[in-house]
Structure formats: structure tokens, C-alpha cells
Amino acid sequence: MDITTHNTTDAPPPTPQPTEVERKRAARGATRPGDRIFLGLSRGSGILLLVIMAAIAVFLTYRAALAISKDHGNFLTTFEWNTGIQPPSFGIAVLAYGTVISSIIAMVIAVPIAVAIALFLTHYAPRRLSGPIAYVIDLLAAVPSIVYGLWGALVLVPHLNGLFGWLNDYLGWTGIFSWDEGAPRSMLTVGILLAIMILPVITNVSREVFRQVPQMHEEAALALGATRWEVVRMAVLPFGRSGVISASMLGLGRALGETMAVATVLSPDFLIHASLLNTGGGTFAQNIASKFGEADEFGRDALIASGLVLFVITLLVNGAARMIIARRAEYSGANA
């Protein structure tokens, strides 16, 4: 008796192995013509950006070197800007101080308010209320700086006498808030105006970051009995910390480089005042805007030298922000 065994299951066909060329293309991430074109365009855009930045740095450095080599004073510590005399003497001490101080004032005022507004719009306000408020904030971000400057000169400055008087009465003993009752065209005025200008930028970016918080994080906190504020503190703020830092750096970049608004509300001089309320001071951008039109070729080179310092400060600020974000990323809810 013959017993014939039949194999009821067919063996699967062998899987074709990719060729060496296909493996290399897959490793490069571009297997189709469209992918290769997009990869080339993306890479070229990144390289072009680096080339442009390098070209700007080389141009500023070259023109700055021409001016600094003929400077009779110390470029970093001189408290004057006289490029039309012989020998010329100019320095950035007052400009650097004014730029940094006014930007710090703006950030101290704007960041807490912007984060609070963003949290209110995303986690507290009803939808029919948050929509119109967000729309108005978006409109504020589109207002030209010269309009802010005109508003600051015609409305803000005349109404700061009361605030300056109150600060002088109660905090004048510190020296920082003493006031000689001059026109309120000071570093504090500039800081307040810059805070109003950068508030929409920080608010809009922070709002979009807070909207990306995973719903599961908030629901888990609520399930553990957390209050709404505890949900914000434990789930929303840790997740959005990097985004808030990025938004703050965007606002700081605008504050550092703001020109016309500052030039409109500030009465510049080349003295460093201990009080934030006394008239005077200056910033890099304001000084360049006010003096560039009447400067000769050497004077323009000197202004470009001050612009180089502002360029370096901006790079350092952005680099520091990237370092903070990189250090905080592992603690962010984005990696959960």
C-alpha cells in the first residue's frame, strides 16, 4: 500500500533583496526624482543662508575695521560719538548700555503678561471670547513700528508723569527710580514701548505652543485630582517651556533692533544715567537711524561698526537661547 504525502502549504516565495544601489539611495533618503530635487533644494537653501550670513559678517567686519583703526578713543568705553572731528573719537559704551537695559525692561514686562494671555486664551477663556481676543492680538503684531512710535510720543509719554512721580516718591531712594522731573523720554519709557511692541509676537507663538499640549497629559493630571492651575503648572508649562523661550527670543530680537519707535520717544545723549527715569540714553539702532543720513563715508563706517556689535549681540542671544532649549528638551513633555 503506497502512502502519498501531499504538502498542503506552499512555501512563500523568497523576498527579493535590495541591490547595493537601492540600499545607498534608501540610506540617503532620496529614492525618487522628486525626493532628490527636494533634498537638493533644501540643502542648497541651508547653504545659501550660511553664505549670506557669512557675507554680512565679512562686510560688517571689513567696514568696522576701517573705522576703528582711525578711532582716537576707545571703541568699547568712550562716552561720545564725534566722527566729524579730527581726530575722530567715538565709542559704544552708552549705546550698548541703552540697548541692553531697554531690552531687559521690555522682556521683564512683556514675557509674563504674554504667557498669562496665552494661557488664558488656551485654557480659561470660552471659545467665543478667545477668538476675538486672539484676532486683535494678531492685528497688533502687524502694526508698523513708526505707528507705535507716534503713539508713544503723543499718548504714552505725556501720561507717564504720574507713574514716574509715584516711582520717585516710593522707590526714588534706590537711585534707579529717582526722577529729576524732566520729560519722561528715558530708558524706562523705551522699555515700556518695546514691551507693548513685542507682546503680540510672544503671545501668538506661546499660544500656538500651548495648544499643542497632548490632551492625555491634561486628562491624566485631572484624573489625579489636580486643579486647573496645577494642570497648567505640571502639564502645560513643562511641555511649552522650549516654545516660550523661542517666542521670547523672537521678541528680544525685535526689541534689540527696533529703530523708529525708539528714536521717536527717546531724547538721546551720550551719558549713562543711573536712574531709568531721567531723560537721555541711546541704543544702537536709534543712533544709526538718527545719524546715518548726515554722516560722511567715515561716519557711516563708524555706524557700521556699531551695527557689527549689535549683530554679535544678537548672535550670542540666539546661541544662548538654543543652548537653554537643548538643555531643557529632555525635561519637556514633548519627549513623553
Secondary structure, 3 states (H helix, E strand, C coil): CCCCCCCCCCCCCCCCCCCHHHHHHHHHCCCCHHHHHHHHHHHHHHHHHHHHHHHHHHHHHHHHHHHHCCCCCCCCCCCCEECCCCCCEECCHHHHHHHHHHHHHHHHHHHHHHHHHHHHHHHCCCHHHHHHHHHHHHHHHCCCHHHHHHHHHHHHHHHCHHHHHHHHHHHHHHCCCCCCCCCCCCHHHHHHHHHHHHHHHHHHHHHHHHHCCCHHHHHHHHHCCCCHHHHHHHHHHHHHHHHHHHHHHHHHHHHHHCCHHHHHHCCCCCCCCCCCCCCCCCCHHHHHHHHCCCCCHHHHHHHHHHHHHHHHHHHHHHHHHHHHHHHHHHHCHHHC
